[in-house]
Amino acid sequence: MFGGLNKSTSIFALAAVAGLAMGGVSAKAADLGGDCCADLEERVAELEATTARKGNRKVSLTIYGQVTTAVMFWDADGNGVDENNTYVVDPQTSGTRFGFKGSAKIDADWSAGYNIELQWQAADATRVRVDSDEGEDLPEFRQAHWWVKSKTFGKIRVGQADTANSGIAEISVANELIADGMSSSQAGGAIISSDLSGPSMGNFEFNRLNVVRYDTPELAGFIVSAAWGEDDVWDVALRYAGEFAGFKIAGGIAYGESTDARNGAADLDTSGNLIDDSQVEVVNGGLSVMHVATGLFVTASAGYRDRDSYVDDQDEFWHLTGGIEQKWSSLGKTTIFGMGGEYNEKSRFVRVTDGVASTVVDGDQVQYYGGGIVQKIDAAAMDLFISYRHYDVDNGSNPTEDIDFDVVVGGGRIKF
């Protein structure tokens, strides 16, 4: 009896409490006025407008990127030029860009994904924003491809992607590349070629093209890559990354052939017509080693390029960096480095004078040295840097056109 009475009493009591609670909520809501949800609806609309949405629930979406800008001061003397100037630049080694990437798991072994990435580059490769009379500063695609990957068989990419030798001469286990890079990567090299009529320096990478690329699975730290692209480009590369006996090691070597004008294969005959059978062969690579305990490191890269056409060019470069990287501050690691290198361009062609043909050898040489410092700020995913370079440009066929060039670049990069 008492059990049944208590049960019924409990049920009625719970119902009464629920009714009072509902009534209390309704009464409270009524007291808030007719526009109680206006602010909430406005906030929801704002969040919807600023939220990246996935196209479906199967493929992930990640937005990433970085902003890299710097102030560059340069001073040139030679080749009829005595000038100095200051630019705001976007260093090409690691320029301003943003991208979208994602993937989906097919099964335990296979997955698929995509990568779309754009980068801003100025028309003359030195200024971040071009002047209004120089045209628009439009973004260019760095990546626009899909991929399929197997843990067993490797990865295939199709579309705008890195060729096999892309980045092969910019391998480093330290954090100096944002302030260092090869001679073509710093804006100073672009000033020498575009503003001072000096040689166009480079590290002979094919970089990014419309290609089909294959990478093997990693085996004991080694990966083999091969790529083929339109009109016609192909290259192969071997890379390694790992640690051994207290040393961090990364390196690679690549070989490639191209008839694509974007890779320096195009040439003109004496009438100014494009030679269709121009071809370029390149061999390049790099090696970087760091002693983990001390942070001491050395990085080297080199390359050779042979261009066969109306003019037979044989170009080569070497680049060496050494320094130390340690976390002396709670902000993050500090990288201090010195560097030097050389670029040689030799051209062989036939010149006809008064009906007599003769072989002419012409060439330019650039020697450079400098140093810099990079400070990481871990809390902001940021790098602050400053570097100095001095270039001696030797125009072999005309010594009066030799150039002395000094450049200081200081700026920052923040990633998101």
C-alpha positions in Angstrom: 0.0 0.0 0.0 2.6 2.5 1.1 4.8 1.6 -2.0 1.9 2.1 -4.4 0.9 5.4 -2.8 4.5 6.7 -2.9 4.8 5.8 -6.6 1.6 7.6 -7.6 2.6 10.6 -5.4 6.0 10.7 -7.1 4.4 10.6 -10.6 2.0 13.5 -9.8 4.8 15.4 -8.2 7.1 15.1 -11.2 4.3 16.1 -13.6 3.6 19.2 -11.4 7.3 20.2 -11.4 7.6 19.8 -15.2 4.5 21.9 -15.6 5.8 24.6 -13.4 9.2 24.6 -15.2 7.5 24.9 -18.6 5.4 27.6 -17.3 8.4 29.4 -15.9 10.3 29.1 -19.2 7.3 30.4 -21.1 6.8 33.3 -18.7 10.5 34.2 -18.8 10.5 34.1 -22.6 7.5 36.3 -22.7 9.3 38.9 -20.6 12.1 39.2 -23.2 10.1 41.0 -25.8 9.2 40.2 -29.4 12.8 40.7 -30.8 14.5 38.3 -28.4 16.2 36.2 -31.2 17.2 39.0 -33.6 20.7 39.3 -32.2 21.1 35.5 -32.3 19.9 35.2 -35.8 22.2 38.0 -36.9 25.2 36.2 -35.3 24.3 32.9 -36.9 24.1 34.6 -40.3 27.5 36.2 -39.7 29.1 32.8 -38.9 27.5 31.2 -41.9 29.0 33.9 -44.1 32.5 33.4 -42.8 32.6 29.6 -42.6 34.2 27.4 -45.2 31.8 24.6 -46.1 32.7 21.3 -47.5 31.2 20.1 -50.7 30.3 16.8 -49.1 30.9 14.7 -46.0 33.3 12.3 -47.6 36.2 14.5 -48.6 38.0 16.8 -46.1 38.8 20.4 -46.7 41.7 22.3 -45.2 42.5 26.0 -45.9 46.1 27.0 -45.5 48.6 29.6 -46.7 51.1 32.3 -45.8 51.9 35.9 -46.3 55.5 36.8 -47.0 56.6 40.4 -47.6 59.9 42.2 -47.1 61.7 45.5 -47.7 64.7 45.3 -50.1 67.4 47.9 -50.4 69.8 47.5 -53.3 72.8 49.4 -54.7 74.3 48.8 -58.2 77.4 50.1 -59.9 78.5 49.1 -63.4 77.2 48.5 -66.9 76.4 52.2 -67.2 74.3 52.1 -64.0 75.0 53.9 -60.7 71.8 53.5 -58.8 70.2 52.5 -55.5 66.6 51.9 -54.7 64.2 50.4 -52.2 61.4 48.0 -53.0 58.7 46.1 -51.1 59.1 42.5 -52.3 57.6 39.1 -52.0 60.6 36.6 -52.0 60.0 33.8 -54.4 61.6 31.1 -52.3 58.5 31.1 -50.1 56.0 33.7 -51.4 52.6 34.8 -50.4 50.0 32.1 -51.2 46.9 30.3 -50.1 45.4 26.9 -50.9 42.8 24.3 -50.4 43.5 20.6 -49.9 41.7 17.5 -48.8 41.5 13.8 -48.9 39.2 10.8 -48.5 40.0 7.3 -47.4 38.9 4.6 -49.9 40.0 1.6 -47.8 42.8 0.6 -45.5 45.4 0.9 -48.3 44.0 3.5 -50.8 43.1 7.2 -50.4 42.4 10.0 -52.8 42.6 13.8 -52.6 43.2 17.2 -54.2 45.3 20.3 -53.9 44.6 23.8 -55.3 47.1 26.5 -54.5 47.5 30.1 -55.8 50.5 32.5 -55.3 50.8 36.2 -56.0 53.9 37.2 -58.0 54.6 40.7 -59.4 55.1 41.1 -63.1 58.8 41.7 -62.8 59.3 39.1 -60.0 60.6 41.7 -57.5 57.7 43.9 -56.4 54.8 42.6 -54.4 52.3 44.9 -56.0 52.9 46.4 -59.5 52.2 50.0 -60.4 48.8 50.8 -62.0 50.5 51.4 -65.4 52.2 48.0 -65.4 49.0 46.0 -65.4 47.2 43.9 -62.8 49.0 41.7 -60.3 47.1 38.5 -60.8 47.6 35.2 -58.9 49.1 32.2 -60.6 48.3 28.5 -59.9 51.0 26.7 -58.1 49.0 23.5 -57.6 45.7 22.3 -59.2 45.7 18.5 -59.2 44.0 15.4 -57.9 45.9 12.4 -56.5 45.5 8.8 -55.6 47.7 7.2 -53.0 48.4 3.6 -51.9 50.6 2.7 -48.9 51.7 -0.3 -50.9 52.2 1.1 -54.5 52.8 4.9 -54.0 51.2 8.1 -55.1 50.1 9.5 -58.5 49.3 13.2 -59.2 47.5 14.5 -62.3 47.3 18.2 -63.1 49.3 21.3 -62.2 51.8 19.9 -59.8 55.5 19.8 -58.8 57.8 18.1 -61.3 60.2 15.5 -60.0 63.1 18.0 -59.7 61.0 20.8 -58.2 62.6 21.8 -54.9 65.6 19.5 -55.4 68.1 22.3 -55.2 66.4 23.9 -52.2 66.6 21.0 -49.7 67.6 22.1 -46.2 67.2 20.7 -42.7 67.5 24.2 -41.2 65.2 27.2 -41.4 67.4 29.6 -43.5 65.7 29.3 -46.9 63.3 32.1 -46.4 66.3 34.5 -46.1 68.8 32.6 -48.3 67.7 30.4 -51.1 69.5 30.0 -54.4 70.5 33.1 -56.4 67.4 32.9 -58.5 65.2 32.8 -55.4 66.1 36.1 -53.9 64.7 39.2 -55.5 68.2 40.6 -55.9 68.9 38.1 -58.7 65.8 39.4 -60.6 67.0 43.0 -60.3 70.4 42.0 -61.9 68.7 40.3 -64.9 65.7 42.6 -65.4 67.0 46.1 -64.5 70.7 45.7 -65.1 70.7 43.5 -68.2 72.8 40.9 -66.4 72.5 37.1 -66.7 69.3 35.3 -65.6 70.4 33.1 -62.8 68.6 29.9 -61.8 68.8 26.6 -60.1 67.5 24.7 -63.2 64.4 23.2 -61.6 61.4 22.7 -63.8 59.2 23.7 -60.8 55.4 23.2 -61.4 53.8 22.2 -64.7 50.8 20.2 -66.1 52.2 16.7 -65.4 51.5 13.2 -64.4 53.8 12.5 -61.4 54.5 9.2 -59.6 56.2 8.8 -56.2 57.2 5.5 -54.7 56.4 4.6 -51.1 59.2 5.6 -48.7 61.7 2.8 -48.2 64.4 3.3 -45.5 64.0 7.1 -46.0 64.3 7.0 -49.8 61.6 8.1 -52.3 61.9 7.9 -56.2 59.9 10.3 -58.3 59.2 10.6 -62.0 57.1 13.1 -63.9 56.0 13.7 -67.5 54.4 16.8 -68.9 53.1 18.4 -72.0 55.2 19.6 -74.9 57.5 17.8 -73.7 59.0 17.5 -70.2 60.1 14.6 -68.2 62.3 14.1 -65.2 63.3 11.7 -62.4 64.6 12.2 -58.9 65.8 10.4 -55.9 65.4 11.9 -52.4 66.4 10.9 -48.9 65.5 12.2 -45.4 66.4 10.6 -42.1 68.6 10.7 -39.0 71.9 8.8 -38.4 74.3 8.8 -35.5 73.0 12.2 -34.2 72.9 13.9 -37.6 69.7 15.0 -39.5 70.2 14.4 -43.2 68.2 15.3 -46.3 69.3 15.3 -49.9 68.3 14.5 -53.5 69.5 14.4 -57.1 67.5 14.7 -60.3 67.8 14.5 -64.1 65.4 16.0 -66.6 64.8 16.9 -70.3 62.5 19.5 -71.7 61.5 21.2 -75.0 59.2 23.5 -73.2 60.0 27.2 -73.5 59.2 27.8 -69.8 62.2 25.7 -68.9 64.7 27.7 -71.0 64.5 25.4 -74.0 63.2 28.0 -76.5 65.6 29.8 -78.7 65.5 32.0 -81.8 67.3 31.8 -85.1 69.0 34.7 -86.9 65.6 35.8 -88.3 64.0 35.9 -84.8 61.9 32.7 -85.5 61.3 30.2 -82.7 63.4 27.0 -83.1 61.1 24.1 -82.5 63.7 21.4 -81.8 65.4 23.3 -79.0 66.1 21.0 -76.1 67.4 21.4 -72.5 69.0 18.8 -70.3 69.5 19.4 -66.5 71.2 17.6 -63.6 70.7 19.2 -60.2 70.5 18.4 -56.6 71.2 19.3 -53.0 72.4 17.9 -49.6 71.8 19.2 -46.1 73.3 17.9 -42.8 72.7 19.1 -39.3 74.3 18.0 -36.0 71.2 17.7 -33.8 72.9 18.3 -30.5 74.7 21.5 -31.5 72.5 22.8 -34.3 75.5 23.3 -36.6 74.5 22.7 -40.2 75.8 22.8 -43.8 73.7 22.9 -47.0 75.0 22.6 -50.5 73.4 22.5 -54.0 74.6 22.4 -57.5 73.4 22.0 -61.1 74.3 21.7 -64.8 72.2 22.7 -67.7 72.9 22.0 -71.4 70.7 23.8 -74.0 71.0 22.7 -77.6 69.6 25.0 -80.3 70.9 27.8 -82.5 73.0 28.8 -79.4 74.6 26.0 -77.5 74.5 27.0 -73.8 76.2 25.2 -71.0 75.3 26.7 -67.6 76.2 25.6 -64.1 75.9 26.8 -60.5 77.0 25.9 -57.0 75.7 27.2 -53.7 76.9 26.6 -50.1 75.4 27.7 -46.8 76.7 27.0 -43.3 75.4 28.1 -39.9 73.9 27.2 -36.5 70.3 26.8 -35.4 69.4 26.8 -31.7 66.5 27.8 -29.4 68.2 30.6 -27.4 65.0 32.4 -26.8 61.5 31.3 -25.6 60.2 32.9 -28.9 61.5 30.0 -31.0 64.6 28.8 -32.8 67.2 31.3 -34.2 69.1 30.4 -37.4 72.3 32.3 -38.2 74.1 31.5 -41.5 76.7 32.6 -44.0 76.6 31.7 -47.7 78.3 31.9 -51.0 78.0 30.6 -54.6 78.7 31.0 -58.2 76.8 30.9 -61.5 78.4 30.4 -64.9 76.8 30.9 -68.3 78.7 29.8 -71.4 77.3 30.2 -74.9 78.8 28.8 -78.1 77.4 29.9 -81.5 78.5 30.5 -85.1 79.1 34.0 -86.3 79.4 34.8 -90.0 81.7 37.8 -90.9 82.3 38.7 -94.5 81.2 35.3 -95.6 83.5 33.5 -93.1 81.9 31.4 -90.4 83.6 31.2 -87.0 82.7 29.7 -83.6 82.3 32.3 -80.9 82.4 31.5 -77.2 80.7 34.0 -74.9 79.8 33.8 -71.2 78.9 35.5 -68.0 79.9 34.7 -64.4 78.3 35.7 -61.2 80.0 35.2 -57.8 78.1 36.1 -54.6 78.4 35.9 -50.8 76.5 37.1 -47.8 74.7 36.0 -44.6 71.6 36.4 -42.5 69.5 35.5 -39.6 66.0 34.1 -39.2 64.0 34.2 -35.9 61.0 31.9 -35.4 58.1 33.1 -33.3 56.3 29.8 -32.5 53.3 31.4 -30.9 52.4 33.2 -34.1 53.7 30.7 -36.7 55.9 33.5 -37.9 59.5 33.9 -39.2 61.3 37.3 -39.1 64.4 37.5 -41.2 67.1 39.8 -42.6 69.9 38.9 -45.1 72.7 40.6 -47.1 74.3 39.6 -50.4 77.0 41.0 -52.5 77.2 40.0 -56.2 80.1 40.4 -58.6 78.8 40.1 -62.2 81.4 39.5 -64.8 80.2 40.0 -68.4 82.9 37.9 -70.1 82.7 39.4 -73.6 82.5 43.0 -72.4 84.4 43.7 -69.2 83.1 47.3 -69.2 79.7 45.9 -68.4 80.8 44.3 -65.1 78.4 45.0 -62.2 78.9 45.3 -58.4 75.6 44.7 -56.7 74.7 44.8 -53.0 71.3 44.0 -51.5 69.7 43.8 -48.1 66.3 42.1 -47.6 64.4 42.1 -44.3 60.9 41.0 -43.6 58.6 38.3 -42.3 56.4 35.4 -43.1 53.3 34.3 -41.2 51.6 31.0 -41.9 47.9 30.1 -41.4 
